[in-house]
Structures are given as structure tokens and as C-alpha cells.
Amino acid sequence: MLRGYGGSGGQQSSHYGCRLDATARDNAKDILAVVDQLPKVPRIDTRRIIVAGASYGGWNALAVGGMRDSRVKAVVNFYGGVRTSMCEDGDAALNRGARIFGKTSRVPSLWLYGENDSLFPRPLWEAMHRAYIIGGGLAEIPLLGTFQKDAHGFLGASSSLDLFAAKLDAFLSRTGFSTETVYPEYIPQLPPPPSHYAAIEDVDAVPFLNSEQREGYRKFLKAPQPRAFFIVRTSGTLATDSGYDPLGRGYALCKQKKLACRLYAVNDDVVWTYPKPPPPATRFAAFEDATAIPYLDAKGRDAYDAYRRMPRPKAFVIAPNGVWRYASGDMDAVAAAMTSCATAHPACKPYAVDGHVVWPGTSATIPKDRFIPPTPARAATP
């Protein structure tokens, strides 16, 4: 902790005004004083030090890199900078300080800023980087893109690892450090890839939920990232958000409470999958159009209308002799409906799964003698 932070004694230097570089050099002396104490721990190799900091800490890390301490081999600057009310032109002060750091630093540095940083926008950190390079500093600054609503502070979200981890590993490798994962238990659990089962905001697509649980999913959609949403077959749902590893925390809660959990969504991605991949959607007909279904009579089309209102997972299957069956609420609804239908006809096939039609081809490809057209409307008798 810096002086005056986290309950520590002392206070930050405040007499430098716009000399933001001088303030950071004071902090750099404190940081190197800590490094001086590290040899007391035998497992720490103080001949190869990486200094990394975020925001104010990133600015201080750049100052450490400019102290020309032979033990410091690399600097990682996460969205570094400082703002103070004692300096009216903070942008100019940061540019000037970056150039001063660059003049004295000879260690490689990696600068990591997001496009939508609320404190240090892209034009500013690009100017700071140019000033640092002009001064003689060594700095890589890969483009990270945007992160959530504000990239400043992205280290607080485990989902930001996808943003910078590969770039940081590559930098450290080039600098002579190993990037092997030594303590995997401290790495947030990686989510499965998006399944594209449904759009994240499609509340009705979430399987097994009743109306109360769907309200819970709506609250999940408003929760901050990182976040994870689980479906619990025996007791509804489980949602975890914020913190370093909400996905791992959710799985731990499921294990602790002996719940049968299945992951539905992580952040803005639906990752839900069925045990067996259902047939792909086709363009045979609109899902709502019961009149387009082959083989069915009026009673069968009424059954299909009822099926459409059922909760997912669900499947509707038909046979050439007009037999139909549906299943809802079963993890493998297609198999359940097919098993039921097979007792009446061996040639049953899925027509719809969840909210889409899977019947192949078009209505024109169905043989005339095996296609039951919609019942025509009768004129009213005078």
C-alpha cells in the first residue's frame, strides 16, 4: 500500500502541483524500498523484478522503470496516470511526465489501456506513449478495444483476462520470463464457448423456468459483469456476479449445496447446450404457422398451438399417418417425444424443437397423397 492508503502511515506528496512525475518518483523510492526487503524471503529472486501497477499504480510503475534499478527487468502499466485538482492542465502534465520517464528508463514496458477509459481516453494515452518513446523509453501499446461501459479498472473483472492476458504473456516471454501457469487455482474458471442457443436477452428461451424464475433471469441481465447464470433442476436458478471468479463461485455453491446445476449464460453469452444436438432449424414454415404442418388434422393443429405455449425444452414430432406427440420439460425432449410417437408409428420425425421448425424441405416436396392441407373455412348458412 502507498503511504496513507489501506491504513498505512504517512501521506502522499502533495506539494508538486503539476509535477506529476516528481510525485511518482517519491512513490517509486518507496516501492524500491520494499524490493530491498524481499531478499529476506529466500524463494524470491530479486535479480529479476517485474513492476506492475494499475491507474495511479501504473503511473508509479513507470517511475520505477525510470529509476534505472538493475533488478527491475520489465514494467507493466495498466491504464496508468493520475488526476489531481492541484493541476489545471492534467493532460499536459501527464505528457510531460511520460517524456521524463522515457528519458531515464531503459527497461521494456507494456502499456495496457482500453478504448473507452473514462479517466485517460485514447488520444491522451496515445500522446503519453509518443512522449515516452520520444524521450527514449521502450514501450509496447497494443490495442485492446473497448471493455464493458468503462475500461478504466478492467482488472477488477475476471472477464478482462481475454482482453489482455495473451498480450501480457507474449510480452513477458519476449522479456525472458516464463509464462507457465504455476498456480491454476488462482486463475478464474474459463467459460465454455457461446452456443448460440438463444439471444442473451430472450427470457422466454431459458428452459425449465417458471414465471418467478424468469423474473430472476431479468435481474441477472441487469447485474454487473462478470456474471453467471445456472439452471438448477430441483430448485430453480442460481446467479452469481461481481468479484474475481463468479463462474467458479457458482460451481462451488452448487457442489456445496449438492445441487444439479447446468450453466446457462456467462456475461453476455448463452452457453447452454443439450446432451444431444437437436436438428437444425429450417425454413420450411414459420414456427407459428400450424396450417403448414403436414399430415395433421384439425385436432393435431390444435395440439401444436398448445405446444407453442409450453416451456422449453420441448419438441413436437409427427408421423405420416397423422399421429403427433410432444414433450416439454425433459432435458432431451426430442428423444422423449420420439419414443412416445414410435408406439403408434415407426416413421415419426421431429417437426419443431423449442421455438423453431426443423422439418426439412418445403411443403411442395411433400407427396400430395400424404399431405393433409388446412381445412377450408365453410361459408355461414343463411
Residue pairs with C-beta under 8 A, 6 or more apart in sequence:
1 7
1 8
2 8
2 12
2 27
2 30
2 56
2 60
3 9
3 10
3 11
3 12
3 27
3 30
4 10
4 11
4 12
12 23
12 27
13 22
13 23
13 26
13 27
14 23
14 86
16 22
16 23
17 86
17 87
18 86
18 87
18 88
18 89
18 90
18 92
18 93
18 96
19 93
19 97
20 59
20 82
20 84
20 87
20 90
20 93
20 94
20 96
20 97
21 63
21 96
21 97
21 100
21 101
23 82
24 59
24 60
24 62
24 63
24 82
24 97
24 101
25 63
25 66
25 67
27 60
27 63
28 60
28 63
28 64
28 66
28 67
29 67
31 51
31 60
31 64
32 64
32 67
32 69
35 46
35 49
35 69
35 71
38 44
38 46
39 46
46 71
47 71
48 71
48 73
48 176
48 177
49 69
49 71
49 72
49 73
50 72
50 73
50 74
50 75
50 76
50 172
50 177
51 61
51 64
51 65
51 72
51 74
51 75
51 76
52 58
52 61
52 75
52 76
52 77
52 78
53 59
53 60
53 61
53 76
53 77
53 78
53 80
54 78
54 79
54 80
54 153
54 155
55 78
55 79
55 80
55 81
55 82
55 119
55 152
55 153
56 80
56 81
56 82
57 78
57 80
58 76
58 77
58 78
58 79
58 80
58 81
59 77
59 80
59 81
59 82
59 97
60 80
61 75
61 76
61 77
61 80
62 75
62 77
62 80
62 98
62 101
62 105
62 109
62 132
63 101
64 72
64 75
65 72
65 75
65 101
65 105
65 107
65 109
65 137
66 100
66 101
66 102
66 103
66 104
66 105
66 137
67 104
68 104
68 105
68 106
72 107
73 107
73 175
73 176
73 177
74 107
74 108
74 109
74 110
74 171
74 172
74 175
74 177
75 105
75 107
75 108
75 109
75 110
76 109
76 110
76 112
76 168
76 171
77 109
77 110
77 111
77 112
77 139
78 112
78 155
79 112
79 113
79 114
79 117
79 119
79 120
79 125
79 151
79 152
79 153
79 154
80 111
80 120
81 94
81 119
81 120
81 124
81 125
81 128
82 90
82 94
83 90
83 119
84 90
87 93
91 124
91 127
94 120
94 124
94 128
95 124
95 127
95 128
95 131
96 131
98 128
98 129
98 131
98 132
98 135
98 137
99 131
99 132
99 134
99 135
100 135
101 132
101 135
101 137
102 131
102 132
102 133
102 134
102 135
102 136
102 137
102 139
103 135
103 136
103 137
105 132
105 136
105 137
105 138
106 136
106 138
107 138
108 138
108 139
108 140
108 171
108 174
108 175
109 132
109 137
109 138
109 139
109 140
110 139
110 140
110 141
110 142
110 167
110 168
110 171
111 125
111 129
111 139
111 140
111 141
112 141
112 142
112 144
112 164
112 167
112 168
113 120
113 122
113 125
113 141
113 144
113 151
114 144
114 145
114 146
114 147
114 151
114 152
114 154
114 163
115 122
115 143
115 144
115 145
115 146
115 151
116 146
116 147
116 149
116 150
116 151
117 125
117 150
117 151
117 152
118 150
118 151
118 152
119 152
120 128
120 152
125 141
126 141
129 139
129 141
132 139
133 139
140 171
142 167
144 151
144 163
144 164
144 167
145 163
147 154
147 157
147 160
147 163
148 154
148 157
148 225
154 160
154 163
154 164
157 225
157 226
158 188
158 226
158 243
158 244
158 245
158 246
158 247
159 225
159 226
159 267
161 187
161 188
169 179
172 178
172 179
173 179
181 187
188 226
188 244
188 245
188 247
188 248
189 245
189 247
189 248
189 251
191 228
191 247
191 263
191 266
191 267
191 269
191 271
192 263
192 266
192 271
192 273
193 271
194 269
194 270
194 271
195 270
195 271
195 272
195 273
196 270
197 205
197 270
197 271
197 272
197 273
198 205
198 206
198 270
198 272
199 205
199 270
200 221
200 265
200 268
200 269
200 270
201 221
203 214
203 217
203 218
203 221
204 214
204 355
205 270
205 312
205 354
205 355
206 214
206 217
206 231
206 264
206 272
206 312
207 231
207 264
207 272
207 311
207 312
207 313
207 354
208 231
208 233
208 311
208 312
208 313
208 329
209 216
209 217
209 231
209 236
209 237
209 311
210 236
210 311
212 236
213 236
213 237
216 236
216 237
216 239
217 229
217 237
217 239
219 239
220 227
220 229
220 239
220 241
220 265
223 239
223 241
223 242
224 241
224 242
225 241
225 267
225 268
226 241
226 242
226 243
226 245
226 246
226 247
226 266
226 267
227 239
227 240
227 241
227 242
227 246
227 266
227 267
228 239
228 240
228 241
228 246
228 247
228 250
228 263
228 265
228 266
229 237
229 238
229 239
229 263
229 264
229 265
229 266
230 237
230 238
230 239
230 250
230 254
230 261
230 262
230 263
230 264
231 237
231 261
231 262
231 263
231 264
231 272
232 238
232 254
232 259
232 260
232 261
233 260
233 262
234 259
234 260
235 259
238 250
238 253
238 254
238 259
238 261
239 250
240 246
240 247
240 249
240 250
240 253
243 249
247 263
247 266
250 261
250 263
251 261
253 259
254 260
254 261
262 272
263 271
263 272
264 270
264 271
264 272
265 271
265 272
274 313
274 331
274 332
275 331
275 332
276 332
276 334
276 335
278 315
278 334
278 350
278 353
278 354
278 358
279 334
279 350
279 353
279 358
280 358
281 356
281 357
281 358
282 357
282 358
282 359
282 360
282 361
283 357
283 362
284 292
284 357
284 359
284 360
284 361
284 362
284 363
285 292
285 293
285 357
285 359
285 363
286 292
286 357
287 308
287 352
287 355
287 356
287 357
288 308
290 296
290 301
290 304
290 305
291 301
291 374
292 363
293 300
293 301
293 304
293 318
293 351
293 359
294 318
294 359
294 363
294 366
294 370
294 371
294 372
295 318
295 319
295 320
295 321
295 322
295 324
295 370
295 371
295 372
296 304
296 318
296 322
296 324
296 372
297 322
297 372
297 375
298 375
300 318
300 322
300 324
301 374
303 324
303 326
304 316
304 324
304 326
304 352
306 326
307 314
307 316
307 326
307 328
307 352
310 326
310 328
310 329
311 328
311 329
312 328
312 333
312 354
312 355
313 328
313 329
313 330
313 331
313 332
313 333
313 354
314 326
314 327
314 328
314 329
314 333
314 353
314 354
315 326
315 327
315 333
315 334
315 336
315 337
315 338
315 350
315 352
315 353
315 354
316 324
316 325
316 326
316 337
316 350
316 351
316 352
316 353
317 324
317 325
317 326
317 334
317 337
317 338
317 341
317 348
317 349
317 350
317 351
318 324
318 341
318 348
318 349
318 351
319 341
319 344
319 345
319 347
319 348
319 349
320 345
320 347
320 370
321 344
321 345
322 372
323 341
323 344
323 345
323 348
324 341
325 337
325 338
325 340
325 341
325 344
325 348
326 337
327 333
327 334
327 336
327 337
327 340
330 336
333 353
334 350
334 353
337 350
338 348
338 350
341 348
342 348
349 359
350 358
350 359
351 357
351 358
351 359
352 358
352 359
363 371
